[in-house]
Amino acid sequence: MPLESHLASLSEKHQKLDTIILKEELRPSPDSVVLHELKKEKLKLKDEIERYKRTG
């Protein structure tokens, strides 16, 4: 059960980052540095989720 809970937490963080990225992209002057960092973090979460799915 802890693995499922951890995966759910990672998925929730991934979705929240998606929302934050969308909001940043819709701003009149999006900050490209912030977007880059957010997208990098989102990709790290996606990789971690996939790694847990393969081993779980």
mmCIF entry with sequence, helices, sheets and N, C-alpha, C, O atoms, coordinates in Angstrom:
data_MODEL
# 
_entry.id   MODEL 
# 
_entity.id                         1 
_entity.type                       polymer 
_entity.pdbx_number_of_molecules   1 
# 
_entity_poly.entity_id                      1 
_entity_poly.type                           'polypeptide(L)' 
_entity_poly.nstd_linkage                   no 
_entity_poly.nstd_monomer                   no 
_entity_poly.pdbx_seq_one_letter_code       MPLESHLASLSEKHQKLDTIILKEELRPSPDSVVLHELKKEKLKLKDEIERYKRTG 
_entity_poly.pdbx_seq_one_letter_code_can   MPLESHLASLSEKHQKLDTIILKEELRPSPDSVVLHELKKEKLKLKDEIERYKRTG 
_entity_poly.pdbx_strand_id                 A 
# 
loop_
_entity_poly_seq.entity_id 
_entity_poly_seq.num 
_entity_poly_seq.mon_id 
_entity_poly_seq.hetero 
1 1  MET n 
1 2  PRO n 
1 3  LEU n 
1 4  GLU n 
1 5  SER n 
1 6  HIS n 
1 7  LEU n 
1 8  ALA n 
1 9  SER n 
1 10 LEU n 
1 11 SER n 
1 12 GLU n 
1 13 LYS n 
1 14 HIS n 
1 15 GLN n 
1 16 LYS n 
1 17 LEU n 
1 18 ASP n 
1 19 THR n 
1 20 ILE n 
1 21 ILE n 
1 22 LEU n 
1 23 LYS n 
1 24 GLU n 
1 25 GLU n 
1 26 LEU n 
1 27 ARG n 
1 28 PRO n 
1 29 SER n 
1 30 PRO n 
1 31 ASP n 
1 32 SER n 
1 33 VAL n 
1 34 VAL n 
1 35 LEU n 
1 36 HIS n 
1 37 GLU n 
1 38 LEU n 
1 39 LYS n 
1 40 LYS n 
1 41 GLU n 
1 42 LYS n 
1 43 LEU n 
1 44 LYS n 
1 45 LEU n 
1 46 LYS n 
1 47 ASP n 
1 48 GLU n 
1 49 ILE n 
1 50 GLU n 
1 51 ARG n 
1 52 TYR n 
1 53 LYS n 
1 54 ARG n 
1 55 THR n 
1 56 GLY n 
# 
_struct_asym.id          A 
_struct_asym.entity_id   1 
# 
loop_
_struct_conf.conf_type_id 
_struct_conf.id 
_struct_conf.pdbx_PDB_helix_id 
_struct_conf.beg_label_comp_id 
_struct_conf.beg_label_asym_id 
_struct_conf.beg_label_seq_id 
_struct_conf.pdbx_beg_PDB_ins_code 
_struct_conf.end_label_comp_id 
_struct_conf.end_label_asym_id 
_struct_conf.end_label_seq_id 
_struct_conf.pdbx_end_PDB_ins_code 
_struct_conf.beg_auth_comp_id 
_struct_conf.beg_auth_asym_id 
_struct_conf.beg_auth_seq_id 
_struct_conf.end_auth_comp_id 
_struct_conf.end_auth_asym_id 
_struct_conf.end_auth_seq_id 
_struct_conf.pdbx_PDB_helix_class 
_struct_conf.details 
_struct_conf.pdbx_PDB_helix_length 
HELX_P HELX_P1 AA1 PRO A 2  ? LEU A 26 ? PRO A 2  LEU A 26 1 ? 25 
HELX_P HELX_P2 AA2 SER A 32 ? THR A 55 ? SER A 32 THR A 55 1 ? 24 
# 
_struct_conf_type.id          HELX_P 
_struct_conf_type.criteria    ? 
_struct_conf_type.reference   ? 
# 
loop_
_atom_site.group_PDB 
_atom_site.id 
_atom_site.type_symbol 
_atom_site.label_atom_id 
_atom_site.label_alt_id 
_atom_site.label_comp_id 
_atom_site.label_asym_id 
_atom_site.label_entity_id 
_atom_site.label_seq_id 
_atom_site.pdbx_PDB_ins_code 
_atom_site.Cartn_x 
_atom_site.Cartn_y 
_atom_site.Cartn_z 
_atom_site.occupancy 
_atom_site.B_iso_or_equiv 
_atom_site.pdbx_formal_charge 
_atom_site.auth_seq_id 
_atom_site.auth_comp_id 
_atom_site.auth_asym_id 
_atom_site.auth_atom_id 
_atom_site.pdbx_PDB_model_num 
ATOM 1   N N  . MET A 1 1  ? 0.801  -1.201 0.000   1.00 0.00 ? 1  MET A N  1 
ATOM 2   C CA . MET A 1 1  ? 0.000  0.000  0.000   1.00 0.00 ? 1  MET A CA 1 
ATOM 3   C C  . MET A 1 1  ? 0.849  1.273  0.000   1.00 0.00 ? 1  MET A C  1 
ATOM 4   O O  . MET A 1 1  ? 0.461  2.247  -0.644  1.00 0.00 ? 1  MET A O  1 
ATOM 5   N N  . PRO A 1 2  ? 1.977  1.305  0.687   1.00 0.00 ? 2  PRO A N  1 
ATOM 6   C CA . PRO A 1 2  ? 2.782  2.529  0.667   1.00 0.00 ? 2  PRO A CA 1 
ATOM 7   C C  . PRO A 1 2  ? 3.215  2.923  -0.750  1.00 0.00 ? 2  PRO A C  1 
ATOM 8   O O  . PRO A 1 2  ? 3.300  4.111  -1.061  1.00 0.00 ? 2  PRO A O  1 
ATOM 9   N N  . LEU A 1 3  ? 3.487  1.943  -1.603  1.00 0.00 ? 3  LEU A N  1 
ATOM 10  C CA . LEU A 1 3  ? 3.894  2.239  -2.976  1.00 0.00 ? 3  LEU A CA 1 
ATOM 11  C C  . LEU A 1 3  ? 2.758  2.931  -3.719  1.00 0.00 ? 3  LEU A C  1 
ATOM 12  O O  . LEU A 1 3  ? 2.987  3.910  -4.428  1.00 0.00 ? 3  LEU A O  1 
ATOM 13  N N  . GLU A 1 4  ? 1.549  2.435  -3.563  1.00 0.00 ? 4  GLU A N  1 
ATOM 14  C CA . GLU A 1 4  ? 0.394  3.055  -4.216  1.00 0.00 ? 4  GLU A CA 1 
ATOM 15  C C  . GLU A 1 4  ? 0.190  4.477  -3.710  1.00 0.00 ? 4  GLU A C  1 
ATOM 16  O O  . GLU A 1 4  ? -0.137 5.377  -4.484  1.00 0.00 ? 4  GLU A O  1 
ATOM 17  N N  . SER A 1 5  ? 0.380  4.673  -2.429  1.00 0.00 ? 5  SER A N  1 
ATOM 18  C CA . SER A 1 5  ? 0.232  5.993  -1.826  1.00 0.00 ? 5  SER A CA 1 
ATOM 19  C C  . SER A 1 5  ? 1.299  6.945  -2.374  1.00 0.00 ? 5  SER A C  1 
ATOM 20  O O  . SER A 1 5  ? 1.013  8.103  -2.680  1.00 0.00 ? 5  SER A O  1 
ATOM 21  N N  . HIS A 1 6  ? 2.512  6.449  -2.490  1.00 0.00 ? 6  HIS A N  1 
ATOM 22  C CA . HIS A 1 6  ? 3.613  7.269  -3.022  1.00 0.00 ? 6  HIS A CA 1 
ATOM 23  C C  . HIS A 1 6  ? 3.352  7.619  -4.483  1.00 0.00 ? 6  HIS A C  1 
ATOM 24  O O  . HIS A 1 6  ? 3.566  8.759  -4.893  1.00 0.00 ? 6  HIS A O  1 
ATOM 25  N N  . LEU A 1 7  ? 2.899  6.659  -5.262  1.00 0.00 ? 7  LEU A N  1 
ATOM 26  C CA . LEU A 1 7  ? 2.578  6.919  -6.667  1.00 0.00 ? 7  LEU A CA 1 
ATOM 27  C C  . LEU A 1 7  ? 1.460  7.949  -6.795  1.00 0.00 ? 7  LEU A C  1 
ATOM 28  O O  . LEU A 1 7  ? 1.510  8.819  -7.665  1.00 0.00 ? 7  LEU A O  1 
ATOM 29  N N  . ALA A 1 8  ? 0.468  7.853  -5.945  1.00 0.00 ? 8  ALA A N  1 
ATOM 30  C CA . ALA A 1 8  ? -0.633 8.819  -5.968  1.00 0.00 ? 8  ALA A CA 1 
ATOM 31  C C  . ALA A 1 8  ? -0.122 10.214 -5.641  1.00 0.00 ? 8  ALA A C  1 
ATOM 32  O O  . ALA A 1 8  ? -0.541 11.196 -6.254  1.00 0.00 ? 8  ALA A O  1 
ATOM 33  N N  . SER A 1 9  ? 0.772  10.295 -4.686  1.00 0.00 ? 9  SER A N  1 
ATOM 34  C CA . SER A 1 9  ? 1.356  11.583 -4.310  1.00 0.00 ? 9  SER A CA 1 
ATOM 35  C C  . SER A 1 9  ? 2.166  12.175 -5.459  1.00 0.00 ? 9  SER A C  1 
ATOM 36  O O  . SER A 1 9  ? 2.064  13.367 -5.750  1.00 0.00 ? 9  SER A O  1 
ATOM 37  N N  . LEU A 1 10 ? 2.969  11.339 -6.108  1.00 0.00 ? 10 LEU A N  1 
ATOM 38  C CA . LEU A 1 10 ? 3.773  11.805 -7.246  1.00 0.00 ? 10 LEU A CA 1 
ATOM 39  C C  . LEU A 1 10 ? 2.871  12.257 -8.390  1.00 0.00 ? 10 LEU A C  1 
ATOM 40  O O  . LEU A 1 10 ? 3.135  13.276 -9.029  1.00 0.00 ? 10 LEU A O  1 
ATOM 41  N N  . SER A 1 11 ? 1.821  11.509 -8.644  1.00 0.00 ? 11 SER A N  1 
ATOM 42  C CA . SER A 1 11 ? 0.887  11.870 -9.713  1.00 0.00 ? 11 SER A CA 1 
ATOM 43  C C  . SER A 1 11 ? 0.188  13.189 -9.418  1.00 0.00 ? 11 SER A C  1 
ATOM 44  O O  . SER A 1 11 ? -0.037 14.000 -10.316 1.00 0.00 ? 11 SER A O  1 
ATOM 45  N N  . GLU A 1 12 ? -0.151 13.393 -8.155  1.00 0.00 ? 12 GLU A N  1 
ATOM 46  C CA . GLU A 1 12 ? -0.793 14.646 -7.761  1.00 0.00 ? 12 GLU A CA 1 
ATOM 47  C C  . GLU A 1 12 ? 0.163  15.831 -7.961  1.00 0.00 ? 12 GLU A C  1 
ATOM 48  O O  . GLU A 1 12 ? -0.239 16.880 -8.464  1.00 0.00 ? 12 GLU A O  1 
ATOM 49  N N  . LYS A 1 13 ? 1.418  15.656 -7.569  1.00 0.00 ? 13 LYS A N  1 
ATOM 50  C CA . LYS A 1 13 ? 2.416  16.709 -7.767  1.00 0.00 ? 13 LYS A CA 1 
ATOM 51  C C  . LYS A 1 13 ? 2.607  17.001 -9.256  1.00 0.00 ? 13 LYS A C  1 
ATOM 52  O O  . LYS A 1 13 ? 2.746  18.155 -9.662  1.00 0.00 ? 13 LYS A O  1 
ATOM 53  N N  . HIS A 1 14 ? 2.612  15.943 -10.057 1.00 0.00 ? 14 HIS A N  1 
ATOM 54  C CA . HIS A 1 14 ? 2.776  16.081 -11.506 1.00 0.00 ? 14 HIS A CA 1 
ATOM 55  C C  . HIS A 1 14 ? 1.624  16.903 -12.086 1.00 0.00 ? 14 HIS A C  1 
ATOM 56  O O  . HIS A 1 14 ? 1.840  17.790 -12.910 1.00 0.00 ? 14 HIS A O  1 
ATOM 57  N N  . GLN A 1 15 ? 0.407  16.603 -11.651 1.00 0.00 ? 15 GLN A N  1 
ATOM 58  C CA . GLN A 1 15 ? -0.769 17.327 -12.134 1.00 0.00 ? 15 GLN A CA 1 
ATOM 59  C C  . GLN A 1 15 ? -0.736 18.788 -11.691 1.00 0.00 ? 15 GLN A C  1 
ATOM 60  O O  . GLN A 1 15 ? -1.081 19.678 -12.470 1.00 0.00 ? 15 GLN A O  1 
ATOM 61  N N  . LYS A 1 16 ? -0.327 19.041 -10.457 1.00 0.00 ? 16 LYS A N  1 
ATOM 62  C CA . LYS A 1 16 ? -0.237 20.410 -9.964  1.00 0.00 ? 16 LYS A CA 1 
ATOM 63  C C  . LYS A 1 16 ? 0.781  21.214 -10.778 1.00 0.00 ? 16 LYS A C  1 
ATOM 64  O O  . LYS A 1 16 ? 0.546  22.378 -11.103 1.00 0.00 ? 16 LYS A O  1 
ATOM 65  N N  . LEU A 1 17 ? 1.910  20.585 -11.101 1.00 0.00 ? 17 LEU A N  1 
ATOM 66  C CA . LEU A 1 17 ? 2.908  21.262 -11.920 1.00 0.00 ? 17 LEU A CA 1 
ATOM 67  C C  . LEU A 1 17 ? 2.347  21.578 -13.297 1.00 0.00 ? 17 LEU A C  1 
ATOM 68  O O  . LEU A 1 17 ? 2.624  22.638 -13.858 1.00 0.00 ? 17 LEU A O  1 
ATOM 69  N N  . ASP A 1 18 ? 1.568  20.670 -13.836 1.00 0.00 ? 18 ASP A N  1 
ATOM 70  C CA . ASP A 1 18 ? 0.934  20.891 -15.137 1.00 0.00 ? 18 ASP A CA 1 
ATOM 71  C C  . ASP A 1 18 ? 0.056  22.144 -15.090 1.00 0.00 ? 18 ASP A C  1 
ATOM 72  O O  . ASP A 1 18 ? 0.077  22.958 -16.013 1.00 0.00 ? 18 ASP A O  1 
ATOM 73  N N  . THR A 1 19 ? -0.700 22.290 -14.029 1.00 0.00 ? 19 THR A N  1 
ATOM 74  C CA . THR A 1 19 ? -1.572 23.454 -13.851 1.00 0.00 ? 19 THR A CA 1 
ATOM 75  C C  . THR A 1 19 ? -0.752 24.737 -13.714 1.00 0.00 ? 19 THR A C  1 
ATOM 76  O O  . THR A 1 19 ? -1.082 25.759 -14.315 1.00 0.00 ? 19 THR A O  1 
ATOM 77  N N  . ILE A 1 20 ? 0.306  24.678 -12.928 1.00 0.00 ? 20 ILE A N  1 
ATOM 78  C CA . ILE A 1 20 ? 1.162  25.851 -12.728 1.00 0.00 ? 20 ILE A CA 1 
ATOM 79  C C  . ILE A 1 20 ? 1.817  26.258 -14.044 1.00 0.00 ? 20 ILE A C  1 
ATOM 80  O O  . ILE A 1 20 ? 1.899  27.445 -14.362 1.00 0.00 ? 20 ILE A O  1 
ATOM 81  N N  . ILE A 1 21 ? 2.278  25.276 -14.803 1.00 0.00 ? 21 ILE A N  1 
ATOM 82  C CA . ILE A 1 21 ? 2.900  25.554 -16.104 1.00 0.00 ? 21 ILE A CA 1 
ATOM 83  C C  . ILE A 1 21 ? 1.898  26.221 -17.042 1.00 0.00 ? 21 ILE A C  1 
ATOM 84  O O  . ILE A 1 21 ? 2.224  27.200 -17.713 1.00 0.00 ? 21 ILE A O  1 
ATOM 85  N N  . LEU A 1 22 ? 0.702  25.697 -17.085 1.00 0.00 ? 22 LEU A N  1 
ATOM 86  C CA . LEU A 1 22 ? -0.330 26.274 -17.949 1.00 0.00 ? 22 LEU A CA 1 
ATOM 87  C C  . LEU A 1 22 ? -0.616 27.725 -17.567 1.00 0.00 ? 22 LEU A C  1 
ATOM 88  O O  . LEU A 1 22 ? -0.722 28.591 -18.435 1.00 0.00 ? 22 LEU A O  1 
ATOM 89  N N  . LYS A 1 23 ? -0.741 27.984 -16.266 1.00 0.00 ? 23 LYS A N  1 
ATOM 90  C CA . LYS A 1 23 ? -0.987 29.354 -15.810 1.00 0.00 ? 23 LYS A CA 1 
ATOM 91  C C  . LYS A 1 23 ? 0.155  30.278 -16.205 1.00 0.00 ? 23 LYS A C  1 
ATOM 92  O O  . LYS A 1 23 ? -0.072 31.412 -16.626 1.00 0.00 ? 23 LYS A O  1 
ATOM 93  N N  . GLU A 1 24 ? 1.382  29.791 -16.067 1.00 0.00 ? 24 GLU A N  1 
ATOM 94  C CA . GLU A 1 24 ? 2.543  30.610 -16.434 1.00 0.00 ? 24 GLU A CA 1 
ATOM 95  C C  . GLU A 1 24 ? 2.548  30.888 -17.937 1.00 0.00 ? 24 GLU A C  1 
ATOM 96  O O  . GLU A 1 24 ? 2.835  32.007 -18.362 1.00 0.00 ? 24 GLU A O  1 
ATOM 97  N N  . GLU A 1 25 ? 2.238  29.887 -18.728 1.00 0.00 ? 25 GLU A N  1 
ATOM 98  C CA . GLU A 1 25 ? 2.224  30.056 -20.183 1.00 0.00 ? 25 GLU A CA 1 
ATOM 99  C C  . GLU A 1 25 ? 1.146  31.043 -20.630 1.00 0.00 ? 25 GLU A C  1 
ATOM 100 O O  . GLU A 1 25 ? 1.295  31.698 -21.661 1.00 0.00 ? 25 GLU A O  1 
ATOM 101 N N  . LEU A 1 26 ? 0.072  31.152 -19.868 1.00 0.00 ? 26 LEU A N  1 
ATOM 102 C CA . LEU A 1 26 ? -1.030 32.033 -20.231 1.00 0.00 ? 26 LEU A CA 1 
ATOM 103 C C  . LEU A 1 26 ? -0.843 33.471 -19.752 1.00 0.00 ? 26 LEU A C  1 
ATOM 104 O O  . LEU A 1 26 ? -1.614 34.360 -20.112 1.00 0.00 ? 26 LEU A O  1 
ATOM 105 N N  . ARG A 1 27 ? 0.183  33.689 -18.940 1.00 0.00 ? 27 ARG A N  1 
ATOM 106 C CA . ARG A 1 27 ? 0.446  35.062 -18.484 1.00 0.00 ? 27 ARG A CA 1 
ATOM 107 C C  . ARG A 1 27 ? 0.858  35.924 -19.682 1.00 0.00 ? 27 ARG A C  1 
ATOM 108 O O  . ARG A 1 27 ? 1.387  35.411 -20.667 1.00 0.00 ? 27 ARG A O  1 
ATOM 109 N N  . PRO A 1 28 ? 0.614  37.225 -19.592 1.00 0.00 ? 28 PRO A N  1 
ATOM 110 C CA . PRO A 1 28 ? 0.994  38.119 -20.703 1.00 0.00 ? 28 PRO A CA 1 
ATOM 111 C C  . PRO A 1 28 ? 2.485  38.042 -21.062 1.00 0.00 ? 28 PRO A C  1 
ATOM 112 O O  . PRO A 1 28 ? 2.849  38.106 -22.236 1.00 0.00 ? 28 PRO A O  1 
ATOM 113 N N  . SER A 1 29 ? 3.334  37.904 -20.052 1.00 0.00 ? 29 SER A N  1 
ATOM 114 C CA . SER A 1 29 ? 4.776  37.785 -20.306 1.00 0.00 ? 29 SER A CA 1 
ATOM 115 C C  . SER A 1 29 ? 5.325  36.601 -19.512 1.00 0.00 ? 29 SER A C  1 
ATOM 116 O O  . SER A 1 29 ? 5.889  36.785 -18.433 1.00 0.00 ? 29 SER A O  1 
ATOM 117 N N  . PRO A 1 30 ? 5.165  35.400 -20.035 1.00 0.00 ? 30 PRO A N  1 
ATOM 118 C CA . PRO A 1 30 ? 5.644  34.222 -19.302 1.00 0.00 ? 30 PRO A CA 1 
ATOM 119 C C  . PRO A 1 30 ? 7.156  34.282 -19.078 1.00 0.00 ? 30 PRO A C  1 
ATOM 120 O O  . PRO A 1 30 ? 7.911  34.738 -19.937 1.00 0.00 ? 30 PRO A O  1 
ATOM 121 N N  . ASP A 1 31 ? 7.566  33.821 -17.932 1.00 0.00 ? 31 ASP A N  1 
ATOM 122 C CA . ASP A 1 31 ? 8.988  33.772 -17.592 1.00 0.00 ? 31 ASP A CA 1 
ATOM 123 C C  . ASP A 1 31 ? 9.567  32.461 -18.112 1.00 0.00 ? 31 ASP A C  1 
ATOM 124 O O  . ASP A 1 31 ? 9.240  31.387 -17.606 1.00 0.00 ? 31 ASP A O  1 
ATOM 125 N N  . SER A 1 32 ? 10.410 32.551 -19.102 1.00 0.00 ? 32 SER A N  1 
ATOM 126 C CA . SER A 1 32 ? 10.954 31.344 -19.736 1.00 0.00 ? 32 SER A CA 1 
ATOM 127 C C  . SER A 1 32 ? 11.838 30.539 -18.788 1.00 0.00 ? 32 SER A C  1 
ATOM 128 O O  . SER A 1 32 ? 11.892 29.313 -18.885 1.00 0.00 ? 32 SER A O  1 
ATOM 129 N N  . VAL A 1 33 ? 12.520 31.205 -17.887 1.00 0.00 ? 33 VAL A N  1 
ATOM 130 C CA . VAL A 1 33 ? 13.370 30.493 -16.926 1.00 0.00 ? 33 VAL A CA 1 
ATOM 131 C C  . VAL A 1 33 ? 12.498 29.685 -15.966 1.00 0.00 ? 33 VAL A C  1 
ATOM 132 O O  . VAL A 1 33 ? 12.780 28.521 -15.682 1.00 0.00 ? 33 VAL A O  1 
ATOM 133 N N  . VAL A 1 34 ? 11.450 30.310 -15.478 1.00 0.00 ? 34 VAL A N  1 
ATOM 134 C CA . VAL A 1 34 ? 10.524 29.615 -14.577 1.00 0.00 ? 34 VAL A CA 1 
ATOM 135 C C  . VAL A 1 34 ? 9.877  28.439 -15.303 1.00 0.00 ? 34 VAL A C  1 
ATOM 136 O O  . VAL A 1 34 ? 9.788  27.342 -14.752 1.00 0.00 ? 34 VAL A O  1 
ATOM 137 N N  . LEU A 1 35 ? 9.435  28.659 -16.513 1.00 0.00 ? 35 LEU A N  1 
ATOM 138 C CA . LEU A 1 35 ? 8.827  27.577 -17.299 1.00 0.00 ? 35 LEU A CA 1 
ATOM 139 C C  . LEU A 1 35 ? 9.790  26.415 -17.489 1.00 0.00 ? 35 LEU A C  1 
ATOM 140 O O  . LEU A 1 35 ? 9.412  25.251 -17.354 1.00 0.00 ? 35 LEU A O  1 
ATOM 141 N N  . HIS A 1 36 ? 11.021 26.738 -17.800 1.00 0.00 ? 36 HIS A N  1 
ATOM 142 C CA . HIS A 1 36 ? 12.029 25.698 -18.005 1.00 0.00 ? 36 HIS A CA 1 
ATOM 143 C C  . HIS A 1 36 ? 12.212 24.864 -16.733 1.00 0.00 ? 36 HIS A C  1 
ATOM 144 O O  . HIS A 1 36 ? 12.262 23.636 -16.792 1.00 0.00 ? 36 HIS A O  1 
ATOM 145 N N  . GLU A 1 37 ? 12.310 25.531 -15.597 1.00 0.00 ? 37 GLU A N  1 
ATOM 146 C CA . GLU A 1 37 ? 12.503 24.821 -14.332 1.00 0.00 ? 37 GLU A CA 1 
ATOM 147 C C  . GLU A 1 37 ? 11.274 23.974 -13.973 1.00 0.00 ? 37 GLU A C  1 
ATOM 148 O O  . GLU A 1 37 ? 11.408 22.840 -13.513 1.00 0.00 ? 37 GLU A O  1 
ATOM 149 N N  . LEU A 1 38 ? 10.103 24.525 -14.184 1.00 0.00 ? 38 LEU A N  1 
ATOM 150 C CA . LEU A 1 38 ? 8.880  23.776 -13.896 1.00 0.00 ? 38 LEU A CA 1 
ATOM 151 C C  . LEU A 1 38 ? 8.766  22.539 -14.783 1.00 0.00 ? 38 LEU A C  1 
ATOM 152 O O  . LEU A 1 38 ? 8.408  21.459 -14.311 1.00 0.00 ? 38 LEU A O  1 
ATOM 153 N N  . LYS A 1 39 ? 9.070  22.699 -16.053 1.00 0.00 ? 39 LYS A N  1 
ATOM 154 C CA . LYS A 1 39 ? 8.991  21.571 -16.981 1.00 0.00 ? 39 LYS A CA 1 
ATOM 155 C C  . LYS A 1 39 ? 10.035 20.512 -16.648 1.00 0.00 ? 39 LYS A C  1 
ATOM 156 O O  . LYS A 1 39 ? 9.781  19.316 -16.787 1.00 0.00 ? 39 LYS A O  1 
ATOM 157 N N  . LYS A 1 40 ? 11.201 20.953 -16.212 1.00 0.00 ? 40 LYS A N  1 
ATOM 158 C CA . LYS A 1 40 ? 12.252 20.018 -15.816 1.00 0.00 ? 40 LYS A CA 1 
ATOM 159 C C  . LYS A 1 40 ? 11.809 19.212 -14.598 1.00 0.00 ? 40 LYS A C  1 
ATOM 160 O O  . LYS A 1 40 ? 12.011 17.999 -14.543 1.00 0.00 ? 40 LYS A O  1 
ATOM 161 N N  . GLU A 1 41 ? 11.211 19.882 -13.636 1.00 0.00 ? 41 GLU A N  1 
ATOM 162 C CA . GLU A 1 41 ? 10.707 19.203 -12.438 1.00 0.00 ? 41 GLU A CA 1 
ATOM 163 C C  . GLU A 1 41 ? 9.584  18.230 -12.796 1.00 0.00 ? 41 GLU A C  1 
ATOM 164 O O  . GLU A 1 41 ? 9.520  17.125 -12.256 1.00 0.00 ? 41 GLU A O  1 
ATOM 165 N N  . LYS A 1 42 ? 8.710  18.637 -13.696 1.00 0.00 ? 42 LYS A N  1 
ATOM 166 C CA . LYS A 1 42 ? 7.609  17.774 -14.130 1.00 0.00 ? 42 LYS A CA 1 
ATOM 167 C C  . LYS A 1 42 ? 8.152  16.513 -14.813 1.00 0.00 ? 42 LYS A C  1 
ATOM 168 O O  . LYS A 1 42 ? 7.634  15.417 -14.601 1.00 0.00 ? 42 LYS A O  1 
ATOM 169 N N  . LEU A 1 43 ? 9.170  16.668 -15.610 1.00 0.00 ? 43 LEU A N  1 
ATOM 170 C CA . LEU A 1 43 ? 9.783  15.524 -16.288 1.00 0.00 ? 43 LEU A CA 1 
ATOM 171 C C  . LEU A 1 43 ? 10.439 14.573 -15.276 1.00 0.00 ? 43 LEU A C  1 
ATOM 172 O O  . LEU A 1 43 ? 10.357 13.354 -15.424 1.00 0.00 ? 43 LEU A O  1 
ATOM 173 N N  . LYS A 1 44 ? 11.083 15.132 -14.258 1.00 0.00 ? 44 LYS A N  1 
ATOM 174 C CA . LYS A 1 44 ? 11.684 14.293 -13.223 1.00 0.00 ? 44 LYS A CA 1 
ATOM 175 C C  . LYS A 1 44 ? 10.613 13.472 -12.506 1.00 0.00 ? 44 LYS A C  1 
ATOM 176 O O  . LYS A 1 44 ? 10.807 12.291 -12.220 1.00 0.00 ? 44 LYS A O  1 
ATOM 177 N N  . LEU A 1 45 ? 9.487  14.113 -12.221 1.00 0.00 ? 45 LEU A N  1 
ATOM 178 C CA . LEU A 1 45 ? 8.387  13.397 -11.574 1.00 0.00 ? 45 LEU A CA 1 
ATOM 179 C C  . LEU A 1 45 ? 7.844  12.293 -12.481 1.00 0.00 ? 45 LEU A C  1 
ATOM 180 O O  . LEU A 1 45 ? 7.568  11.184 -12.023 1.00 0.00 ? 45 LEU A O  1 
ATOM 181 N N  . LYS A 1 46 ? 7.694  12.601 -13.762 1.00 0.00 ? 46 LYS A N  1 
ATOM 182 C CA . LYS A 1 46 ? 7.199  11.604 -14.708 1.00 0.00 ? 46 LYS A CA 1 
ATOM 183 C C  . LYS A 1 46 ? 8.137  10.407 -14.756 1.00 0.00 ? 46 LYS A C  1 
ATOM 184 O O  . LYS A 1 46 ? 7.684  9.263  -14.750 1.00 0.00 ? 46 LYS A O  1 
ATOM 185 N N  . ASP A 1 47 ? 9.439  10.663 -14.802 1.00 0.00 ? 47 ASP A N  1 
ATOM 186 C CA . ASP A 1 47 ? 10.419 9.580  -14.823 1.00 0.00 ? 47 ASP A CA 1 
ATOM 187 C C  . ASP A 1 47 ? 10.345 8.738  -13.554 1.00 0.00 ? 47 ASP A C  1 
ATOM 188 O O  . ASP A 1 47 ? 10.434 7.511  -13.604 1.00 0.00 ? 47 ASP A O  1 
ATOM 189 N N  . GLU A 1 48 ? 10.180 9.412  -12.413 1.00 0.00 ? 48 GLU A N  1 
ATOM 190 C CA . GLU A 1 48 ? 10.087 8.688  -11.149 1.00 0.00 ? 48 GLU A CA 1 
ATOM 191 C C  . GLU A 1 48 ? 8.817  7.839  -11.101 1.00 0.00 ? 48 GLU A C  1 
ATOM 192 O O  . GLU A 1 48 ? 8.850  6.703  -10.627 1.00 0.00 ? 48 GLU A O  1 
ATOM 193 N N  . ILE A 1 49 ? 7.707  8.376  -11.584 1.00 0.00 ? 49 ILE A N  1 
ATOM 194 C CA . ILE A 1 49 ? 6.461  7.618  -11.630 1.00 0.00 ? 49 ILE A CA 1 
ATOM 195 C C  . ILE A 1 49 ? 6.629  6.382  -12.498 1.00 0.00 ? 49 ILE A C  1 
ATOM 196 O O  . ILE A 1 49 ? 6.235  5.285  -12.103 1.00 0.00 ? 49 ILE A O  1 
ATOM 197 N N  . GLU A 1 50 ? 7.208  6.552  -13.667 1.00 0.00 ? 50 GLU A N  1 
ATOM 198 C CA . GLU A 1 50 ? 7.415  5.409  -14.567 1.00 0.00 ? 50 GLU A CA 1 
ATOM 199 C C  . GLU A 1 50 ? 8.335  4.362  -13.951 1.00 0.00 ? 50 GLU A C  1 
ATOM 200 O O  . GLU A 1 50 ? 8.107  3.163  -14.110 1.00 0.00 ? 50 GLU A O  1 
ATOM 201 N N  . ARG A 1 51 ? 9.365  4.807  -13.254 1.00 0.00 ? 51 ARG A N  1 
ATOM 202 C CA . ARG A 1 51 ? 10.295 3.873  -12.616 1.00 0.00 ? 51 ARG A CA 1 
ATOM 203 C C  . ARG A 1 51 ? 9.559  3.049  -11.547 1.00 0.00 ? 51 ARG A C  1 
ATOM 204 O O  . ARG A 1 51 ? 9.759  1.837  -11.457 1.00 0.00 ? 51 ARG A O  1 
ATOM 205 N N  . TYR A 1 52 ? 8.720  3.694  -10.748 1.00 0.00 ? 52 TYR A N  1 
ATOM 206 C CA . TYR A 1 52 ? 7.968  2.977  -9.726  1.00 0.00 ? 52 TYR A CA 1 
ATOM 207 C C  . TYR A 1 52 ? 6.957  2.017  -10.345 1.00 0.00 ? 52 TYR A C  1 
ATOM 208 O O  . TYR A 1 52 ? 6.738  0.927  -9.818  1.00 0.00 ? 52 TYR A O  1 
ATOM 209 N N  . LYS A 1 53 ? 6.347  2.406  -11.442 1.00 0.00 ? 53 LYS A N  1 
ATOM 210 C CA . LYS A 1 53 ? 5.371  1.531  -12.099 1.00 0.00 ? 53 LYS A CA 1 
ATOM 211 C C  . LYS A 1 53 ? 6.048  0.264  -12.631 1.00 0.00 ? 53 LYS A C  1 
ATOM 212 O O  . LYS A 1 53 ? 5.483  -0.828 -12.566 1.00 0.00 ? 53 LYS A O  1 
ATOM 213 N N  . ARG A 1 54 ? 7.252  0.423  -13.151 1.00 0.00 ? 54 ARG A N  1 
ATOM 214 C CA . ARG A 1 54 ? 7.977  -0.737 -13.685 1.00 0.00 ? 54 ARG A CA 1 
ATOM 215 C C  . ARG A 1 54 ? 8.408  -1.699 -12.586 1.00 0.00 ? 54 ARG A C  1 
ATOM 216 O O  . ARG A 1 54 ? 8.390  -2.915 -12.777 1.00 0.00 ? 54 ARG A O  1 
ATOM 217 N N  . THR A 1 55 ? 8.797  -1.151 -11.430 1.00 0.00 ? 55 THR A N  1 
ATOM 218 C CA . THR A 1 55 ? 9.305  -2.009 -10.353 1.00 0.00 ? 55 THR A CA 1 
ATOM 219 C C  . THR A 1 55 ? 8.202  -2.478 -9.413  1.00 0.00 ? 55 THR A C  1 
ATOM 220 O O  . THR A 1 55 ? 8.386  -3.441 -8.668  1.00 0.00 ? 55 THR A O  1 
ATOM 221 N N  . GLY A 1 56 ? 7.055  -1.800 -9.442  1.00 0.00 ? 56 GLY A N  1 
ATOM 222 C CA . GLY A 1 56 ? 5.991  -2.097 -8.478  1.00 0.00 ? 56 GLY A CA 1 
ATOM 223 C C  . GLY A 1 56 ? 5.133  -3.197 -8.900  1.00 0.00 ? 56 GLY A C  1 
ATOM 224 O O  . GLY A 1 56 ? 4.196  -3.557 -8.188  1.00 0.00 ? 56 GLY A O  1 
# 
